[in-house]
Amino acid sequence: MQLKFGSFPIVVVSSPEMAKEILQTNDHNFASRPALAAGKYTSYNFSNMSWAPNGPYWRQARRIYLKELLSQKRIDSYEYIRTEERRALISRLYALSGKETVIREELVRFTLTNITRMTLGGKYFYVSESDRSFSKVKLEELKEMVDDWFLLNGVFIIGDWIPWLNFLDLQGYVKRMKALNKKFNRFHDIVIADHKAKREAGKDNFVAKDMVDVVLQLADDPNLEVKLKIDGVKGLLQDPIVGGTDTSAIAMEWAISELLKQPQLLRKATEELDRVIGRDRWVEEEDIPNLPYIGAIVKETLRVHPVGTLLAPHLSTEDCKIAGYDILKGTTVFVNAWSLGRDPRYWEAPEKFLPERFFGKNIDVTGHHFELLPFGSGRRMCPGYRLGLMLVHSTLANLLHGFSWKLPDNVKPEDVEMEEEFGLTTHKKIPIVAVVEPRLSAHLYV
């Protein structure tokens, strides 16, 4: 359908057929982004992958991500980080055994630690005053910065669509965006200064160890098609921090909530884990292909609860015709991933959470099946989807393998609240509270 937001035409795509037309057949025409305030004020003047318009800079950034920062080789090289942080998460939950626990808090800490270590080479945040140093911010502050980024990137700003009202900042969102940008600037300045100091100390023997090192080296490369300035450096480093933290934690919380609402599904998952893995070890990343039910749970979670209800907006750069309709240059297109995953022509009983629906069907989440597009498709598909899937699969499998999951005594499965809170990402309005108990040998938790 076509709408009018202020001065601009908007097209909302809600069927797999039309999503394919936009994201595959006419991908070249819809590979850009509208110039919204969020991209200007929270993403270094459109310098990150999410908001950069289609052009030489964005194409270069995409190559950097796919070949340097998120190549399969580099993702594999960080497996030890994911394993260490997974064990740390398990240890924290083990210490909370028998207590009512807000699972989201533990998952966000886990994903944030993973991403900062893989991207920045260290946590760069502290949890308690005892491990504080001049170069770190508090965990809660960094989590709040990420939360604010997602909130402000998902709000409707009047000035975006009625430009002559822009200077008034009627809702106060631009003021908040500028304040958030200052916080991210301060954080990135600390990280970059630390890496430059280490590089200077190593000089001729220096070897890039993390994404910051790689990006800083590229910024010094005179052969780059587009010179990578400081905003570009910060934008490229910001993407994995904001894109890889909230999204993975949200997906895992939805999965756990659905399993607690349907205990029979939880039993099927643990039966598979006991049969394939046994009770004497943890799940390794190489085990994931051998756990089809866990894989089906993840797919069904991403179908019923896509992290982004609406994919990031696309912008048409030329007039074109889609299914007989004229789409004008400058039209903003929103793809409704929530509706795609609930289309009754493709999904039987679409409102029900049924992991078994994927058995015997070759449907994946990597942009080839347009009835299931949690990461998008085409040129603007999320470049970090492999890392995100690996993180969600391996962590969820180990949490289900290592613990028995129960609701608090006063909560029944049918009473689990599944109301959504919409923004750039869609998370549970009321965080799930659960009680975990270890189900493996005690020595595995030490």
N, C-alpha and C positions, 0 to 999 in steps of 0.2 A: 504494500500500500504506500501511497505518497502522502506526506504531510507537509505542512509549512511551519517551520520554526522561525518566527519573526520574519526576517528578510530572505531566508534560505530554504530551498526545497530539501526534503528529507525522504528517503525511501527505506522502508523497513522490510527486510526479507525474512520470511517465516517458513519457507518450504525448501526441502532438499534440492528440488529441481532448480529453483531460482538461486539458491546458494551456489550451486555448481556454475550457473551462468555468470554470476558475479566473480566468484573466487577462482574459477578455472578457465572457462571459455573466454571471458573478457578480463582476465586477471591484469593484463597490461594497462587497462584503462582505470582500474580501481585499486591500484597499488599505492596510492598516496593517502595522506591523512589531512583532515581539516585543520586549519590553524587556530586551535582553541587555546584559551588562556592557560589551561593545564600544561600544555606542551611548552608554552613560553616561560611560565613562571616556576614550574616544578621540575622541568626536565632540561634545564640549561639551554633555553631558547631553541627547542626542537633538536637537541644534539644527541638524544638517546635513540635507541632502536625503535622504541614504542611510538614516538611522536614525530620522528624525522620525516619530512615529505619525500616522496619518491624522487630520486635524482642521484647524481654522482656520490654525494656524501653518504646517503643511506645505503646505496649499493656497496660502497667500500666498507661501511660498518657491518653490513650483513656478511661480506666475505671474511672480515676479521673474526666475527663470531663463529662462523661455520668452519673456518680453517685453523684458527688459532685458539680461540677461547673455549669453544664448545665442541671441538672435534672429539670423535670417539676415543682417540688415543689419550687426549687430555682428561676426558671424563674418567677413563679407566685408571689413569694415574692418581686420581683423587679417591680411589676406593678405600684406601686406608683411613682417610678422614671420615668418610661416611660410616665406616665400621666403628671407629673410635667414638664418634658422637652417638651412634646408635647404642653402644654399650653404656655410655654415660646416661642416656635417656632411660635405659632399662634399669640402671642402678638407682636413679632418682625415683622411678616408679616402685622399685622393690622396697625402697625406704618408706614409701607411702602406703605399703600393703595394708589393706583393711581399713583405710581411711577414705572418706569421700574426697575425690580429687577433681578439680576442674581441668579436664584433659587438654583443652585448647592452650592453656598457659604453658604446659610442658611441650606440646608439639611446636608452638611458635618459637620457644627457646631453642629447641632442637634444630629446626630448619634454619633459623637465623645463624646459629653457630656453624652449621654446615656450610652455608653459603658464604659467610664472611671468611671462614678459613680457606675455602676453595678459591674465592675471588681475591681476597685481600692478603692471604697468607697468614692470617691470625684473627682472633676474635674481635679485637679492637673495642671490646666493651667489658665492663666488670659487673659481677653479680653482687658481691659484698665489698665492704670498704677494705677488707684485708688484701684483696688482689687489685686494688685501684692503682693506676699510674697516670702520669700526665697525658699519656697518649690515648686514653680510652674514655668512652662515654658510658653511662650506666645502661644496663640491659633494658630497663623499663623505658629509658629515654629513646633508645634506638627503636624499640618496638613501637613506641608512640609515633615516631617519625614515619615509620613504614605504614602504620595505620592511617595517619593523616594523609600520606601520599595517595593511598587508595581511596580514601574518602573524597579528597579534593579533585582527584582525577575522574570521579564518577558523578559529581554533582552537575546540575543544570545551571549554567551561569547565564543570566539574562543578556549580559554584554556580548557574549559569543554570537548571539543570534539577532540582537538588535544593536548593531555597532554604535549608533549615536548615543546610546545609554552607557556605553562601556566605561567612560571616565568616572561615572558616579559610583561604580562598584556597589550597587544597591544591596547585595546580600553579604558583602564583607568578605567574600571568598578570595578575591585577589589579594587583599591584605594578608589573609592567612597563608596564601601560597607564597608570598614574598617572605614571610617569617619562616616558613618551612624551608625555603630555599637557602636562607642564611644558615640554618642548622645543618643541612646537608653539605653546604659549602665548608663549614667549619670542620665537619667530620672528614670529608674528602681531603681537605688541606692537611690534616694530621696524618692521614694514611699515605698520601703522596710524598709528603716531606720525609716520613719515616723510610719509605722505599728508596727515595733518592739518596738519603744518607747512607743506607746499606749498600747501594750500588756504588757510591763514591768510595766507600771503605774497601769494597772488593776490587774496584777498578778493572784491570785487564782480565782478572780471573772470574769476573761476575757472570753467573748463569741465572737466567730468568726462572723463578720458582713458582710464580703465581700469575694471575691475570693482570695485576697492577704492573708487575715487571714487564710483561709482554706489551701492554698498552703504552707504557712509558717508552719502551724501545721503539715502538712504531711511531710515536710522536716525534722521535728524533730522525726518522727515516726520510731523507730528502726525495725518495723515489715514489712516495705515496701520491696517488692521483689527486687527493684532496688533503691539504695540510691538516694534521690533527692538532687542534689548539686545545687549551686547557679545558674549555667547556666540553669539547668532544671527549677528552680523557675522562672527565667526571661523569658525563652522560653514559659512556660505555660501561663504567664501573657501577653506576647506579642501577642499570637494568637488571642484572642478576640479583642484586640485593632486594629490590622491591618485587621483582617478578618471581623470584624463587622462594621467597619466605612465606608470604601470606597464602599463596595459591596451594602449595603442597600441604600446609597445615590444615587449611580449610577442607581439602579433599579427604584427608585422613579423618578429620572430625566427623564429616558427614558419613563416611563409611562405618565408623565405630557406632554412630548413632543409629544407623539403619540396622546393624547387627544386633544391637541391644534391644531394638524394637521387635526384631524377629529372632529370638534365641535359637530357633531351629537352623537358621543360616549360619549362626556362629558355631554350632555343633558340627555342621558339615565342613566348615573351614578348618577347625581344629582336628577333625578326623583325617582330612587330607594332609595336614602338617605332620601329624603323628605317623601316618603311613609312609610318607615320602622322606621326612627329615629324621624322625625318631625323637626320642626324649633325651638324647645325650649330647646334643649340639644345637647351636643357633643356625638360623637360615642365612646362607650366603647369597650374594647377588647372582652367582652362577646357578643357584637352585631355582630361580624364579620361573624359567620356562617349564619346569617340571611341576609347577603348582597352578594348574589351569583354573581351579575354583577361586583361588586368590586373585588371579588375573581377571576372572569374570566379575568378581566383587568390585574391583577397581573400575572396570569398564561401566558397570551398571551405576556406580556412584557418579561417574563423570557424565552419564546420560541423564540421570534423574536430577543431579545437582551440579550442573556445569559451573565451574568456578566463576566464569564470566557469563552471566545470563545473556548479555549482548556482547558480541565480539567488539574489539576496539573499532571505532568508525573508519570506514573507507571513504575516499573522495574520488569522484570521477574527474578525470583530467581532459576528457573530450566528450562531445555529444555522441551518444550511441543509442542503439535500439536493442532492447532486451524483451524477448517474447512478444514482439509487436508493439511494445511501449517505448516512447522516446524518453531517454534519461539525459538530461542536460548536463553540460560541463558545469562543475562546481556543486553537483548534488552530493550530499553526505548520505552514505548508505550504512545502515545498522543491520547486522545479521543476528537474528534471534536464535542463539544456540539452544535456549530452553525449549522453544517451540519445535525445533528440528528433532530433538530427542523425545518428543511426545507426539509426533505425527502418527495418528492411528493407522495410516496406510502402510507404515513401515514397522510399527511396534504394536504387538498384541498386548492388551492391558497396559497401556503406556504409563499409567499412574502408579502401577505396582512395582516394587523393588524386587526383581527376579533375576539374580545373577545367571541362573540356568538358561536364560533366553539366548545367551551367547554360545552355548554348547552346539557344536556342529555348524556354526556359522562363521564365515571368514570376514568378520567386521572388526576393523581396528580403529584407533583414535588418532591416526597420523595424517589425517587430511585427505584420505582417499575415498571415504564413505561419507557422503554429505548429510546423512541422517544422524551423524555423530561427529561433531566438530568442536570438542572442548579446547583444542589448541589452534583452531582456525585451519586455513588451507591456503595454498598458493604462495606467492612471494612474501606476504606479510604473516605467514604462519609463525607461531612462537618458535624461535630457534633453540630454545632450551627444553623442548618437550622430552627429549631422550633422558636428560638428567632428572627432570621432574618425575617422569614415570619410574625411573630406577629408584629414586628416593622414596616415592609413595609405596611401590610394590614391596621393596625390601623392609621398610620400616613397619608397614602394616602387618606383613607376614610375621615378623619377629614379635610384635606386640601381641598378636593373637596366639602365637606359639608359646610365648613366655609367661602369659598371665591368663587366669580365668577372669572374665569380665562380668560384673554384676551392676545392677542399678542400686541406688540407696534403698533402704528397707521400705520407705514410704512411697516409692515410685514403682508402678507397674509398667510392663513393656508398652501397653497400649496408651499409656499416659505420657510417653516421651514426646516432648514438644518438637515439631519439625518446621516451625515457622521460619521463613527466610527474611534476612535483612539485606536489601538491595543496595549496591553501589557499583564501583568498577568491578568488584568481586562480590559474590553472593554467599554470605556465611549464615550460620545458625543465629537467629536472634537471641536465643537463650542458650548459652554454652552447655554442652553435655557434662553432667557430673556422674562419675562412675567409681566403683570400688574394685580394685584389682588385687588378686592373690596369685603368688607364684605357682606355676604348675609343672616346673621342671626341677631337676636336682639342684640343691642349694648351692653347690660349688660353681655352677654356671653363672650365678649372679654376683660373684665376688670380683 
